[in-house]
Amino acid sequence: MFEFSSIHQYHSSLHNDEITCVDAVQHYLKRISSLQHLNAFIHIYKEEALYQAALLDEKRKAGKPTGKLHGVIIVIKDVICYKDHPVSAASGILKNFISLYSATAIEKLLQEEAIIIGSSNCDEFAMGSTSENSVYGKVLNAADETRVPGGSSGGSAVAIQAGLCMISLGSDTGGSVRQPADFCGIIGMKPTYGRISRHGLIAYASSFDQIGIFANNIEDISRVLEVIAGPDEYDSTVSQKTIVDYSNALKNENRKYRFAYFKETLEHPSIDIEIVNSIKKFIEKLNNDGHEVTPLSFEYLDYIVPAYYILTTAEASSNLSRYDGVRYGHRSLKPITDLTEFYKHNRSEGFGKEVKRRIMLGTFVLSAGYYDAYFTKAQKVRRKLSEKTNVVFNEFDFIIMPTSPGVAFKIGEKSVDPIAMYLADIFTVFANLTGIPGISIPLFKHSNGMSFGLQLMAKHFEELSLLKVSDQLLKQYGSVS
């Protein structure tokens, strides 16, 4: 019987001729079929995955060198371009669109012999926190199918949670990797802005977007990160910094770290009391075990969400203006009298409710008379947050924060109140506004049976430190209630 615990274990089984890549693909295809009601997938590349697996088996049996991700089964979010495959951002306006090129991250995965088995469902154009805003229908949480899996990368998170692949990729603009990881009881990492090329990632808010990784262990995340990170001539915002051999640099260290946490996050009226108590107990354990955990005052907490939504909707308004039905995408069949009517029908029919809401908000804050009142002030808040963050990391190694104010909630519970939905991003958008790396690790269990995690953040380009401390905490404390 096929079992997967890590890429290292999988590769050992392959090289010992205990299994084949074809066996692995067949296992996941069967499991995907049996759990298709979760609606985690939009497209499954069955024949292609089996063909690629057979080629890799032949290569390995011939004694040829294998790639770092040889035969690793990966799912990609439906906002990441894969040449000659559909990519729609879960939107009607791009339904049936076929990508003309592959994202740089995808090219790097394929160079290291990964097998992409399908694309995952998500909130339309990555706008949402529940994976309910998709033209393909909502994604279900595998732990409790009456609950949301989080968003916008809910399909990618469920693919790992339900054992439908080995690794999955998502995108994180305001927590869209870390929050679904939290809701699904898995690991989700957002690297530093610019650590991974955004070339081929459909843009929501260009100065916030970053490809992120889901997995069940830190070693696997490390291995994938070292493959897909790094410079790219097609992305002027990507960092030129040297890539560390993250997976080999992980060691069973038992270091003592300096953690900071913002008192206001655990005192916020929106947060579940069980989450507060669990994190407080965990902080106490860290202190008792020789770590330094210090509470800090953070006066900007209530400004984070407004600043984030002003800036991201403004960027979305600009980015999504290209979807007009002229050269590609949805084109209305309604009779038109002029170009304005043509645009209006295409966009009204093609975009979903949440995307329309954010485009309108963004257009408003960029409009004459309101630009300085909203957009400029939000940029000032963003700068102050970055300054505050730099001061914190002068004294501390990591910032501890809840990932979400609550556990996975019931489907439809917050869809009638967009403000309540936006406020649920209060703890994750901080890392996107400042561009620092963040990770959610599954440490806790709520009395209602749902898992939830702890969020850790490090200073810019300290992914290795973040991976090391996450690995240490998971191994040392495992799952705590």
C-alpha positions in Angstrom: 0.0 0.0 0.0 1.3 3.4 -1.0 2.2 5.8 1.9 3.7 9.2 1.9 5.3 10.9 4.9 8.0 13.1 3.3 9.8 13.6 0.1 12.9 12.0 1.6 10.9 8.9 2.5 9.3 8.8 -0.9 12.6 9.1 -2.7 14.1 6.3 -0.6 11.2 4.0 -1.5 11.7 4.9 -5.2 15.4 4.2 -5.2 14.9 0.9 -3.3 12.4 -0.2 -6.0 9.6 -0.5 -3.4 7.3 1.7 -5.4 7.3 3.6 -8.7 6.2 7.2 -9.7 3.3 5.6 -11.6 2.2 3.9 -8.4 2.2 7.3 -6.7 0.3 9.0 -9.4 -2.3 6.2 -9.5 -2.7 6.4 -5.7 -3.4 10.1 -5.8 -5.7 9.9 -8.8 -7.8 7.3 -7.0 -7.9 9.4 -3.9 -8.8 12.5 -5.8 -11.7 10.6 -7.5 -13.0 9.3 -4.1 -13.0 12.8 -2.6 -14.1 14.9 -5.6 -17.1 16.2 -3.6 -14.6 18.3 -1.6 -14.3 20.4 -4.9 -10.6 21.0 -4.2 -9.7 20.6 -7.9 -10.7 22.5 -11.0 -8.6 20.4 -13.5 -6.9 17.1 -13.2 -4.1 16.1 -15.6 -4.5 12.4 -15.4 -3.0 11.1 -18.7 -0.2 13.7 -18.6 0.7 12.9 -15.0 0.8 9.1 -15.7 2.9 9.7 -18.9 5.4 11.9 -17.0 5.6 9.4 -14.1 6.4 6.5 -16.6 9.2 8.6 -18.2 10.7 9.3 -14.7 10.6 5.6 -13.8 12.5 4.7 -16.9 15.1 7.4 -16.3 15.6 6.3 -12.7 15.8 2.6 -13.6 18.4 3.5 -16.3 20.6 4.8 -13.5 20.5 8.5 -14.6 20.7 11.3 -12.1 17.4 12.5 -10.7 16.1 15.9 -9.8 15.4 17.3 -6.3 11.7 16.8 -6.8 11.9 13.6 -8.8 8.3 12.3 -9.1 6.9 14.6 -6.4 3.2 15.0 -7.0 2.2 18.7 -6.9 -1.0 20.7 -7.2 -1.0 24.3 -8.2 -3.5 27.0 -7.5 -5.6 28.2 -10.4 -3.8 31.6 -10.5 -0.4 30.2 -11.5 0.2 29.8 -15.2 1.1 26.4 -16.7 1.7 26.5 -20.4 -0.9 24.8 -22.6 -3.1 24.2 -19.5 -6.3 26.1 -18.4 -5.9 29.0 -15.9 -8.9 31.0 -14.9 -8.3 32.4 -11.4 -11.6 30.7 -10.6 -13.4 33.4 -12.6 -16.0 33.3 -15.3 -14.2 36.1 -17.1 -11.2 33.7 -17.8 -13.1 30.4 -18.1 -11.6 28.1 -20.7 -8.6 30.3 -21.1 -5.4 28.4 -21.9 -2.1 29.7 -20.7 0.5 30.6 -23.3 3.5 30.2 -21.0 4.5 28.8 -17.6 5.2 30.7 -14.5 8.9 30.7 -13.5 8.0 28.7 -10.4 6.4 26.1 -12.5 9.4 25.9 -14.9 11.7 25.4 -11.9 9.4 22.6 -10.5 9.4 20.8 -13.9 13.2 21.2 -14.3 13.6 19.3 -11.0 11.2 16.5 -12.3 8.1 17.3 -10.3 4.7 16.0 -11.6 1.9 18.5 -11.7 -1.3 16.5 -11.2 -3.8 19.3 -11.4 -5.0 22.8 -10.6 -6.9 23.7 -7.4 -10.0 25.7 -6.7 -9.8 29.0 -5.0 -11.6 32.3 -4.4 -12.0 34.3 -7.6 -8.8 36.2 -8.4 -7.6 35.2 -4.9 -10.1 37.6 -3.4 -11.6 35.9 -0.3 -11.0 34.1 2.9 -13.3 31.1 2.5 -12.9 29.6 -1.0 -16.7 30.2 -1.5 -16.2 32.9 -4.2 -15.4 30.6 -7.1 -17.2 30.2 -10.4 -16.7 26.5 -9.9 -18.4 26.4 -6.5 -17.2 26.3 -2.9 -14.4 24.1 -1.5 -15.2 22.0 1.6 -13.0 21.5 4.6 -12.1 17.8 4.8 -12.1 17.8 8.6 -15.7 19.0 8.7 -17.5 19.4 5.4 -19.9 21.9 6.9 -17.0 24.4 7.4 -14.9 26.5 5.0 -11.2 25.6 4.4 -10.1 29.2 4.4 -9.0 31.2 1.4 -8.2 32.2 -1.0 -6.0 29.1 -1.5 -8.5 26.7 0.0 -8.3 24.1 -2.7 -4.5 23.8 -2.3 -4.8 23.5 1.4 -7.5 20.8 1.2 -5.4 18.9 -1.3 -2.7 18.5 1.4 -5.2 18.1 4.3 -7.0 15.3 2.5 -3.9 13.6 1.2 -4.6 14.4 -2.5 -1.0 15.3 -3.3 2.4 15.7 -1.7 2.9 19.4 -2.1 0.7 22.3 -3.2 1.3 25.9 -4.2 -0.9 28.8 -3.4 -0.6 32.5 -3.4 -0.6 34.8 -0.4 -1.7 38.5 -0.8 -3.0 39.0 2.8 -2.9 35.6 4.4 -4.2 33.3 1.6 -1.7 30.6 2.4 -1.3 30.9 6.1 -5.1 31.2 7.0 -6.2 28.1 5.0 -3.3 26.2 6.5 -4.5 27.3 9.9 -8.1 26.2 9.1 -7.0 22.8 7.7 -4.4 21.8 10.3 -1.4 21.9 8.0 1.7 24.0 7.4 1.6 27.0 5.1 4.4 29.4 4.4 4.6 32.8 2.7 8.2 33.8 1.9 9.5 37.3 1.9 8.1 39.5 -0.9 10.5 39.0 -3.8 11.9 35.7 -2.7 9.9 33.8 -5.4 9.3 35.2 -8.9 5.8 36.4 -9.5 6.2 35.9 -13.3 3.2 33.8 -14.3 1.2 34.5 -11.1 -2.1 36.2 -12.0 -2.0 39.5 -10.2 -4.4 40.6 -7.5 -2.3 43.3 -5.8 1.2 43.3 -7.3 3.1 44.8 -4.3 1.6 42.2 -1.9 1.3 39.0 -4.0 3.6 36.1 -3.3 3.6 32.4 -4.1 3.4 30.2 -1.0 3.8 26.5 -0.2 1.6 24.0 1.7 3.0 20.7 3.1 2.8 18.4 6.1 6.4 18.9 7.3 9.0 21.7 7.3 11.6 19.6 5.4 9.3 19.3 2.3 8.6 23.1 2.4 12.3 23.8 2.6 13.1 21.6 -0.4 10.4 23.1 -2.6 11.4 26.7 -1.6 15.0 26.2 -2.5 13.9 25.0 -6.0 11.4 27.8 -6.8 13.0 30.7 -5.1 15.7 33.0 -6.7 16.4 35.6 -9.4 14.3 35.8 -12.5 14.8 38.1 -15.5 11.1 38.3 -16.0 10.4 39.8 -12.6 12.0 43.1 -11.7 10.8 42.9 -8.1 12.4 39.5 -7.3 15.4 39.5 -5.0 18.9 38.8 -6.3 20.0 37.4 -3.0 21.7 34.0 -2.9 19.4 31.0 -2.3 20.3 28.9 0.7 20.2 25.1 0.5 17.3 25.2 2.9 16.5 21.5 3.3 20.1 20.5 4.0 20.6 23.5 6.4 17.8 22.2 8.6 19.3 20.6 11.7 17.9 19.2 14.9 19.0 22.3 16.9 17.7 23.0 20.3 18.4 26.7 20.3 16.9 29.3 22.6 15.1 32.2 20.7 13.9 35.7 21.5 10.2 35.9 20.6 8.0 39.0 20.7 4.3 39.2 20.6 1.9 42.1 20.4 -0.3 42.3 23.5 -3.2 43.8 21.6 -3.5 40.7 19.3 -4.4 38.5 22.3 -6.7 41.2 23.7 -8.6 42.0 20.5 -12.4 41.6 20.9 -12.7 39.5 17.7 -10.4 36.6 18.9 -11.8 33.3 20.2 -11.0 32.9 23.9 -9.7 29.3 23.4 -7.2 30.6 20.9 -6.0 33.2 23.3 -5.7 30.7 26.2 -3.9 28.1 24.0 -1.3 30.7 22.8 -0.8 32.1 26.3 -0.1 28.6 27.6 2.3 28.0 24.8 4.1 31.2 25.5 4.4 30.1 29.1 5.9 26.8 27.9 8.4 28.6 25.8 9.5 30.8 28.7 9.7 27.8 31.0 11.9 26.0 28.4 14.4 28.9 28.4 13.2 31.0 25.4 12.6 34.7 25.9 9.1 35.7 25.1 8.3 39.4 25.5 5.0 41.3 25.2 5.2 44.5 23.2 2.6 47.3 22.7 1.5 47.7 19.1 -0.6 50.8 18.6 -1.3 50.3 14.9 -3.4 47.0 15.1 -6.7 48.7 14.2 -5.2 50.4 11.2 -3.8 47.2 9.5 -7.0 45.9 7.9 -8.2 49.3 6.6 -4.7 50.1 5.1 -4.5 46.7 3.6 -7.9 46.8 1.9 -7.4 50.4 0.6 -4.0 49.5 -1.0 -4.9 46.0 -2.3 -8.3 47.1 -3.8 -6.6 50.1 -5.5 -4.0 47.8 -7.1 -6.7 45.3 -8.0 -8.7 48.0 -9.7 -5.7 48.7 -11.9 -4.7 45.1 -12.5 -8.1 43.8 -13.4 -8.8 46.5 -15.9 -7.1 44.3 -18.5 -10.0 41.8 -18.4 -12.4 43.4 -20.8 -13.3 40.6 -23.3 -11.6 42.3 -26.2 -8.7 39.9 -26.9 -9.5 37.0 -24.6 -11.8 35.8 -21.9 -15.6 36.1 -21.5 -17.4 38.0 -24.2 -21.1 38.8 -23.7 -23.7 37.8 -26.3 -25.9 40.7 -25.5 -26.4 43.3 -28.3 -24.2 46.4 -27.8 -24.3 49.9 -29.1 -20.9 51.2 -28.1 -17.6 50.2 -26.6 -18.6 51.2 -23.1 -21.6 48.9 -23.2 -19.4 46.1 -24.6 -17.0 46.4 -21.6 -19.9 46.7 -19.1 -21.6 43.5 -20.2 -18.4 41.5 -20.4 -17.2 42.5 -16.9 -20.7 42.4 -15.3 -21.2 38.9 -16.5 -17.6 37.7 -16.1 -16.7 38.9 -12.6 -18.2 37.6 -9.4 -19.8 39.7 -6.6 -16.7 39.9 -4.4 -14.4 40.9 -7.3 -16.8 43.6 -8.4 -16.9 44.9 -4.8 -13.1 45.2 -4.6 -12.8 46.8 -8.0 -15.3 49.4 -7.1 -13.6 50.1 -3.7 -10.2 50.4 -5.4 -11.6 52.7 -8.1 -13.1 54.9 -5.4 -10.0 55.3 -3.3 -8.0 56.2 -6.4 -10.5 58.7 -7.6 -9.9 62.5 -7.6 -10.6 64.0 -4.2 -10.2 60.7 -2.4 -6.7 59.6 -3.4 -5.0 61.7 -0.7 -7.7 61.0 1.9 -7.4 57.2 1.6 -4.6 55.8 -0.6 -1.9 58.2 0.5 -2.7 57.8 4.2 -2.7 54.0 3.8 0.8 54.2 2.2 1.9 56.2 5.3 0.5 53.5 7.6 2.4 50.9 5.6 5.6 52.8 6.0 5.1 53.1 9.7 4.4 49.4 10.0 7.7 48.7 8.2 9.6 51.0 10.5 8.0 49.4 13.6 8.8 45.9 12.3 12.5 46.8 11.8 12.7 48.1 15.3 11.2 44.9 16.7 13.7 42.7 14.7 16.6 44.7 16.1 15.9 43.1 19.4 14.0 39.9 18.7 14.3 36.9 16.4 10.6 36.2 15.7 7.2 37.7 16.1 4.4 35.4 17.4 0.9 36.0 16.4 -2.4 34.1 16.1 -3.0 33.1 12.5 -6.7 33.8 12.6 -9.1 35.2 15.3 -11.2 32.0 15.0 -11.2 28.5 13.7 -12.8 27.4 10.5 -16.3 28.7 10.5 -19.5 27.3 8.9 -20.1 27.7 5.2 -22.1 30.8 4.5 -21.6 32.1 8.1 -19.8 35.3 7.1 -20.8 35.7 3.5 -23.6 38.2 4.3 -21.2 40.5 6.2 -18.1 41.5 4.1 -16.7 43.7 6.9 -16.7 40.8 9.3 -14.9 38.7 6.6 -12.3 41.4 6.1 -11.6 41.8 9.8 -10.8 38.1 9.9 -7.5 38.9 8.1 -6.3 41.1 11.0 -3.4 38.9 12.0 -2.1 37.8 8.5 -2.1 41.0 6.5 0.7 42.4 8.7 3.3 40.2 6.9 2.1 41.3 3.5 2.0 45.0 4.3 5.6 44.8 5.6 6.9 42.1 3.1 8.3 39.8 5.7 8.1 36.0 5.7 5.4 34.3 7.7 4.4 30.7 8.5 1.4 29.0 10.2 2.3 25.8 12.0 -0.5 23.4 13.3 0.0 23.2 17.1 -3.5 23.4 18.6 -6.9 21.8 18.7 -10.1 23.6 19.6 -12.8 22.0 21.8 -15.0 21.8 18.7 -12.4 19.5 17.1 -11.0 21.9 14.6 -7.2 22.5 14.4 -5.6 25.9 14.5 -2.1 27.1 14.3 0.5 29.6 15.5 1.8 32.2 13.2 5.6 33.0 13.2 7.2 35.9 11.3 10.9 36.8 10.8 12.7 39.7 9.3 13.2 40.0 5.5 14.9 37.0 3.8 15.2 35.1 7.0 13.3 32.1 5.6 16.0 29.7 6.9 15.6 30.9 10.5 11.9 30.7 10.2 12.0 27.2 8.9 14.5 26.1 11.6 12.4 27.5 14.5 9.2 26.0 13.0 10.8 22.6 12.7 12.1 22.8 16.2 8.8 23.8 17.7 6.9 21.2 15.8 9.3 18.4 16.8 9.5 19.6 20.4 5.9 20.4 21.1 4.0 18.6 18.4 0.3 19.1 18.7 -0.8 20.8 21.9 -4.3 21.7 23.0 
